[in-house]
Amino acid sequence: MGGFEFSAILFAFSLTLLAGLSTAIGGALAMFIRPHNTVGLSLGLGFSAGVMIYVSFVELLPEAMAYFARDYGEQWGYALATGAFFIGIAATALIDLLVPKDVNLHEFKKESEFSDQTELHAHKARSLKRTGMFTALAVAIHNFPEGFATFSVALLDPALAIPIAIAIAIHNIPEGVAVALPIYHGSGSRQKGFWYSLLSGLTEPLGAVAGFIILAPFLNEGSLGLIFALVAGIMIYISFDELFPSARLYGTAHTPIIGLLGGMLVMALSLVLFEFY
């Protein structure tokens, strides 16, 4: 399939599936945990952003330039990779714009906004349930490019894909919370909240498969450069539009930057160690 061994495809799909299923972890947490102290979440989101930003600028974008340069020369390679990078950003932003603002996953809600549910009237409960269902749809839409990013990198560079998948999994957890919490409080069913969060995460491997089926027949030096540049753009948009703002929302004045720098440092050290082994 597209020149890749079945074991490589299975590994890439499994990694993407595990990253997508982390929304179910958020769904479970929403049922049983009242996260009054969200400093840890802030650090985790900042850490994820640091990993993605560092990988995008230090590994993926230079790799894209190198692949393009082999076919089109150094100057055109730089230009084409840069253009593809911003196309990745623009495509992710367009997906974001298609999601209604009031259910956009980038408009995270604090836990306190869902308190005192016993005082809600029936129409308020229905409204919460509807919000949760639309939020699940929003997660599903957002997970398509994330699934493509994880799967593509896992297929082309398995060692680099593992920290990326972990970073995406961390940021999928609060998305699962955002889906499950309003559905749970709107319907009174823990099971419904959990299952909606789980199903919304399953679109991540679906997005991976769809992207691969489209691109696999055309894989060459130029298309590999295109994939790496697009993935870099996708991850930069996610980092700056979703992860870091959410880290600031949930944390204190300095926890987001501590998490971000920690993610960059861990990613840098892992890449340095990889060069020696």
MOFEN-V226468 format. One record per pair of residues at least 12 apart in sequence whose ideal C-beta (glycine too) atoms are under 10 Angstrom apart, sorted by the first residue. I is the first residue (numbers start at 1). J is the second residue. Records with the same first field share a line. If there is no record, write none. Layout:
# MOFEN-V226468
I: J ; J
This chain:
# MOFEN-V226468
1: 212 ; 213 ; 216 ; 217
2: 155 ; 212 ; 213 ; 215 ; 216 ; 217 ; 218 ; 219
3: 216 ; 217 ; 219 ; 220
4: 155 ; 156 ; 212 ; 216 ; 219
8: 154 ; 155 ; 156 ; 158
9: 151 ; 154 ; 155 ; 209 ; 212 ; 216
11: 154 ; 155 ; 158 ; 161 ; 162
12: 150 ; 151 ; 152 ; 153 ; 154 ; 155 ; 156 ; 158 ; 161 ; 165 ; 205 ; 208 ; 209 ; 212
13: 147 ; 150 ; 151 ; 154 ; 155 ; 205 ; 208 ; 209 ; 212
14: 154 ; 165 ; 205
15: 150 ; 151 ; 153 ; 154 ; 155 ; 158 ; 161 ; 162 ; 164 ; 165 ; 166 ; 168 ; 169 ; 205 ; 208
16: 143 ; 146 ; 147 ; 148 ; 149 ; 150 ; 151 ; 152 ; 153 ; 154 ; 155 ; 161 ; 165 ; 168 ; 204 ; 205 ; 206 ; 207 ; 208 ; 209 ; 212
17: 147 ; 150 ; 151 ; 165 ; 201 ; 202 ; 204 ; 205 ; 206 ; 208
18: 150 ; 165 ; 166 ; 168 ; 169 ; 201 ; 204 ; 205
19: 143 ; 146 ; 147 ; 149 ; 150 ; 151 ; 154 ; 161 ; 164 ; 165 ; 166 ; 167 ; 168 ; 169 ; 170 ; 171 ; 172 ; 201 ; 204 ; 205 ; 208
20: 139 ; 140 ; 143 ; 146 ; 147 ; 150 ; 165 ; 168 ; 169 ; 172 ; 198 ; 200 ; 201 ; 202 ; 203 ; 204 ; 205 ; 206 ; 207 ; 208
21: 169 ; 172 ; 176 ; 197 ; 198 ; 201 ; 202 ; 204 ; 205
22: 165 ; 166 ; 168 ; 169 ; 170 ; 171 ; 172 ; 173 ; 174 ; 175 ; 176 ; 197 ; 201 ; 204
23: 136 ; 139 ; 140 ; 143 ; 169 ; 172 ; 173 ; 174 ; 175 ; 176 ; 177 ; 178 ; 179 ; 180 ; 196 ; 197 ; 198 ; 199 ; 200 ; 201 ; 202 ; 203 ; 204
24: 172 ; 173 ; 176 ; 179 ; 180 ; 194 ; 195 ; 196 ; 197 ; 198 ; 199 ; 200 ; 201 ; 202
25: 169 ; 170 ; 172 ; 173 ; 176 ; 177 ; 197 ; 198 ; 201
26: 139 ; 171 ; 172 ; 173 ; 174 ; 175 ; 176 ; 177 ; 178 ; 179 ; 180 ; 181 ; 194 ; 197 ; 198 ; 200 ; 201
27: 136 ; 173 ; 175 ; 176 ; 177 ; 178 ; 179 ; 180 ; 181 ; 183 ; 184 ; 190 ; 192 ; 193 ; 194 ; 195 ; 196 ; 197 ; 198 ; 199 ; 200 ; 201
28: 173 ; 176 ; 177 ; 180 ; 190 ; 193 ; 194 ; 197 ; 198
29: 41 ; 173 ; 174 ; 176 ; 177 ; 180 ; 181 ; 197
30: 111 ; 114 ; 132 ; 173 ; 174 ; 176 ; 177 ; 178 ; 179 ; 180 ; 181 ; 182 ; 183 ; 184 ; 185 ; 190 ; 193 ; 194 ; 197
31: 177 ; 180 ; 181 ; 184 ; 190 ; 191 ; 193 ; 194 ; 197
32: 190
33: 111 ; 177
34: 111 ; 112 ; 114 ; 115
35: 110 ; 111 ; 174 ; 177 ; 250
36: 110 ; 111 ; 112
37: 250
38: 110 ; 111 ; 174 ; 246 ; 247 ; 249 ; 250 ; 251 ; 252 ; 255
39: 250 ; 251 ; 252 ; 255 ; 258 ; 259
40: 250 ; 251 ; 255 ; 259
41: 108 ; 170 ; 173 ; 174 ; 177 ; 246 ; 247 ; 249 ; 250 ; 251 ; 255 ; 259
42: 246 ; 247 ; 248 ; 249 ; 250 ; 251 ; 252 ; 254 ; 255 ; 256 ; 258 ; 259
43: 170 ; 247 ; 250 ; 251 ; 252 ; 255 ; 256 ; 258 ; 259 ; 260 ; 262 ; 263
44: 167 ; 170 ; 171 ; 173 ; 174 ; 243 ; 247 ; 250 ; 251 ; 255 ; 259 ; 262 ; 263
45: 108 ; 167 ; 170 ; 171 ; 173 ; 174 ; 239 ; 242 ; 243 ; 244 ; 245 ; 246 ; 247 ; 248 ; 249 ; 250 ; 251 ; 255 ; 256 ; 259 ; 260 ; 263
46: 170 ; 239 ; 243 ; 244 ; 246 ; 247 ; 248 ; 250 ; 251 ; 254 ; 255 ; 256 ; 257 ; 258 ; 259 ; 260 ; 261 ; 262 ; 263
47: 166 ; 167 ; 170 ; 171 ; 243 ; 247 ; 256 ; 258 ; 259 ; 260 ; 261 ; 262 ; 263 ; 264 ; 265 ; 266 ; 267
48: 163 ; 164 ; 166 ; 167 ; 168 ; 169 ; 170 ; 171 ; 172 ; 173 ; 235 ; 238 ; 239 ; 242 ; 243 ; 244 ; 246 ; 247 ; 259 ; 260 ; 263
49: 167 ; 170 ; 171 ; 235 ; 236 ; 238 ; 239 ; 240 ; 242 ; 243 ; 244 ; 245 ; 246 ; 247 ; 256 ; 257 ; 259 ; 260 ; 263 ; 264
50: 167 ; 239 ; 243 ; 244 ; 247 ; 256 ; 257 ; 258 ; 259 ; 260 ; 261 ; 262 ; 263 ; 264 ; 265 ; 266 ; 267 ; 268
51: 163 ; 164 ; 166 ; 167 ; 168 ; 170 ; 171 ; 235 ; 239 ; 243 ; 260 ; 262 ; 263 ; 264 ; 265 ; 266 ; 267 ; 268 ; 270
52: 149 ; 163 ; 164 ; 167 ; 168 ; 171 ; 231 ; 232 ; 234 ; 235 ; 236 ; 237 ; 238 ; 239 ; 240 ; 243 ; 244 ; 260 ; 263 ; 264 ; 267
53: 167 ; 232 ; 235 ; 236 ; 238 ; 239 ; 240 ; 243 ; 244 ; 260 ; 263 ; 264 ; 267
54: 163 ; 239 ; 260 ; 261 ; 263 ; 264 ; 265 ; 266 ; 267 ; 268 ; 270 ; 271
55: 153 ; 157 ; 160 ; 161 ; 163 ; 164 ; 167 ; 231 ; 232 ; 235 ; 236 ; 239 ; 263 ; 264 ; 267 ; 268 ; 270 ; 271
56: 85 ; 88 ; 149 ; 164 ; 228 ; 229 ; 231 ; 232 ; 233 ; 234 ; 235 ; 236 ; 237 ; 238 ; 239
57: 85 ; 232 ; 235 ; 236 ; 264
58: 264 ; 267 ; 268 ; 271
59: 153 ; 157 ; 160 ; 164 ; 228 ; 232 ; 267 ; 271
60: 81 ; 85 ; 88 ; 149 ; 152 ; 153 ; 156 ; 157 ; 160 ; 164 ; 227 ; 228 ; 229 ; 230 ; 231 ; 232 ; 233 ; 234 ; 235 ; 236
61: 78 ; 81 ; 82 ; 84 ; 85 ; 225 ; 228 ; 229 ; 231 ; 232 ; 233 ; 236
62: 81 ; 228 ; 232
63: 81 ; 153 ; 156 ; 157 ; 160 ; 224 ; 225 ; 227 ; 228 ; 229 ; 231 ; 232
64: 77 ; 78 ; 80 ; 81 ; 82 ; 84 ; 85 ; 88 ; 224 ; 225 ; 226 ; 227 ; 228 ; 229 ; 230 ; 231 ; 232 ; 233
65: 77 ; 78 ; 79 ; 80 ; 81 ; 82 ; 84 ; 85 ; 225 ; 228 ; 229
66: 81 ; 221 ; 224 ; 225 ; 228
67: 80 ; 81 ; 156 ; 220 ; 221 ; 222 ; 223 ; 224 ; 225 ; 226 ; 227 ; 228 ; 229
68: 80 ; 81 ; 82 ; 83 ; 84 ; 221 ; 222 ; 224 ; 225 ; 226 ; 228 ; 229
69: 81 ; 221 ; 225
70: 220 ; 221 ; 222 ; 224 ; 225
71: 220 ; 221 ; 222 ; 223 ; 225
72: 221 ; 222 ; 225
77: 221 ; 222 ; 225
80: 222 ; 225 ; 226 ; 229
81: 225 ; 226 ; 228 ; 229 ; 230 ; 232
82: 229 ; 233
83: 226 ; 229 ; 233
84: 222 ; 225 ; 226 ; 227 ; 228 ; 229 ; 230 ; 231 ; 232 ; 233
85: 228 ; 229 ; 230 ; 231 ; 232 ; 233 ; 234 ; 236
86: 229 ; 230 ; 233 ; 236 ; 237
87: 226 ; 229 ; 230 ; 233 ; 234
88: 145 ; 148 ; 149 ; 226 ; 227 ; 228 ; 229 ; 230 ; 231 ; 232 ; 233 ; 234 ; 235 ; 236 ; 237
89: 230 ; 232 ; 233 ; 234 ; 235 ; 236 ; 237 ; 238 ; 240 ; 241
90: 233 ; 237
91: 145 ; 230 ; 233 ; 234 ; 237
92: 142 ; 144 ; 145 ; 146 ; 149 ; 230 ; 233 ; 234 ; 235 ; 236 ; 237 ; 238 ; 241 ; 242
93: 233 ; 237 ; 241
95: 138 ; 141 ; 142 ; 144 ; 145 ; 234 ; 237
96: 138 ; 141 ; 142 ; 145 ; 237 ; 238 ; 241 ; 242
98: 138 ; 141
99: 134 ; 135 ; 137 ; 138 ; 139 ; 141 ; 142
100: 134 ; 135 ; 137 ; 138
102: 131 ; 134 ; 135 ; 138
103: 130 ; 131 ; 132 ; 133 ; 134 ; 135 ; 136 ; 137 ; 138 ; 139 ; 178 ; 179 ; 182
104: 134 ; 135 ; 138 ; 141 ; 142 ; 178 ; 242
105: 135 ; 136 ; 138 ; 139 ; 141 ; 142 ; 143 ; 171 ; 172 ; 174 ; 175 ; 178 ; 179 ; 200 ; 242 ; 246
106: 138 ; 142 ; 175 ; 238 ; 241 ; 242 ; 243 ; 245 ; 246
107: 135 ; 138 ; 178 ; 242 ; 245 ; 246 ; 249
108: 174 ; 175 ; 177 ; 178 ; 242 ; 245 ; 246 ; 249 ; 250
109: 131 ; 135 ; 174 ; 177 ; 178 ; 181 ; 182 ; 249
110: 249 ; 250
111: 177 ; 181 ; 250
113: 181 ; 182
114: 128 ; 177 ; 181 ; 182 ; 184 ; 185 ; 186
115: 185
116: 185
117: 181 ; 182 ; 184 ; 185 ; 186 ; 188
118: 185
120: 185 ; 186
124: 185 ; 186
125: 182 ; 185 ; 186 ; 187 ; 188
126: 186 ; 187
127: 182 ; 186
128: 181 ; 182 ; 183 ; 184 ; 185 ; 186 ; 187
129: 182 ; 183 ; 184 ; 185 ; 186 ; 187 ; 188 ; 189 ; 192 ; 193 ; 196
130: 182 ; 183 ; 186
131: 178 ; 179 ; 181 ; 182 ; 183 ; 186
132: 178 ; 179 ; 180 ; 181 ; 182 ; 183 ; 184 ; 185 ; 186 ; 187 ; 192 ; 193 ; 196 ; 197
133: 179 ; 182 ; 183 ; 186 ; 187 ; 192 ; 196 ; 200
134: 179 ; 182
135: 175 ; 178 ; 179 ; 180 ; 181 ; 182 ; 183 ; 196 ; 197 ; 200
136: 175 ; 176 ; 178 ; 179 ; 180 ; 182 ; 183 ; 193 ; 195 ; 196 ; 197 ; 198 ; 199 ; 200 ; 201 ; 203
137: 179 ; 196 ; 200 ; 203
138: 175 ; 178 ; 179 ; 200
139: 172 ; 175 ; 176 ; 178 ; 179 ; 196 ; 197 ; 199 ; 200 ; 201 ; 203 ; 204
140: 179 ; 199 ; 200 ; 201 ; 202 ; 203 ; 204 ; 206 ; 207
141: 200 ; 203 ; 207
142: 172 ; 175 ; 200 ; 203 ; 204 ; 207 ; 238 ; 242
143: 168 ; 172 ; 175 ; 200 ; 201 ; 202 ; 203 ; 204 ; 205 ; 206 ; 207 ; 208
144: 203 ; 204 ; 206 ; 207 ; 208 ; 210 ; 211
145: 204 ; 207 ; 208 ; 211 ; 230 ; 231 ; 233 ; 234 ; 235 ; 237 ; 238
146: 164 ; 165 ; 168 ; 171 ; 172 ; 175 ; 201 ; 203 ; 204 ; 207 ; 208 ; 231 ; 234 ; 235 ; 238
147: 168 ; 201 ; 202 ; 203 ; 204 ; 205 ; 206 ; 207 ; 208 ; 209 ; 210 ; 211 ; 212
148: 204 ; 207 ; 208 ; 209 ; 210 ; 211 ; 212 ; 214 ; 215 ; 227 ; 230 ; 231 ; 234
149: 161 ; 164 ; 165 ; 168 ; 204 ; 207 ; 208 ; 211 ; 227 ; 230 ; 231 ; 232 ; 233 ; 234 ; 235 ; 238
150: 164 ; 165 ; 167 ; 168 ; 169 ; 204 ; 205 ; 207 ; 208 ; 231 ; 234 ; 235
151: 165 ; 204 ; 205 ; 207 ; 208 ; 209 ; 210 ; 211 ; 212 ; 231
152: 208 ; 211 ; 212 ; 215 ; 224 ; 227 ; 228 ; 230 ; 231 ; 234
153: 165 ; 227 ; 228 ; 231 ; 232 ; 235
154: 208
155: 208 ; 212 ; 215 ; 216 ; 219 ; 227
156: 219 ; 224 ; 227 ; 228 ; 231
157: 228
159: 270 ; 271 ; 274 ; 277
160: 267 ; 270 ; 271 ; 274
162: 270
163: 263 ; 266 ; 267 ; 270 ; 271
164: 231 ; 235 ; 267
166: 266
167: 235 ; 238 ; 239 ; 243 ; 263 ; 267
168: 204 ; 235 ; 238 ; 243
169: 201 ; 204
170: 243 ; 259 ; 263
171: 238 ; 239 ; 242 ; 243 ; 246 ; 247
172: 197 ; 200 ; 201 ; 204
173: 197 ; 201
174: 242 ; 243 ; 246 ; 249 ; 250
175: 197 ; 200 ; 201 ; 242 ; 246
176: 193 ; 194 ; 196 ; 197 ; 198 ; 200 ; 201
177: 193 ; 197
178: 197 ; 200
179: 193 ; 194 ; 195 ; 196 ; 197 ; 198 ; 199 ; 200 ; 201
180: 192 ; 193 ; 194 ; 195 ; 196 ; 197 ; 198 ; 200
181: 193 ; 197
182: 196
183: 195 ; 196 ; 197
184: 196 ; 197
211: 227 ; 230 ; 231
212: 227
215: 227 ; 230
239: 260 ; 263
243: 256 ; 259 ; 260 ; 263
244: 256 ; 257 ; 259 ; 260
247: 259 ; 260
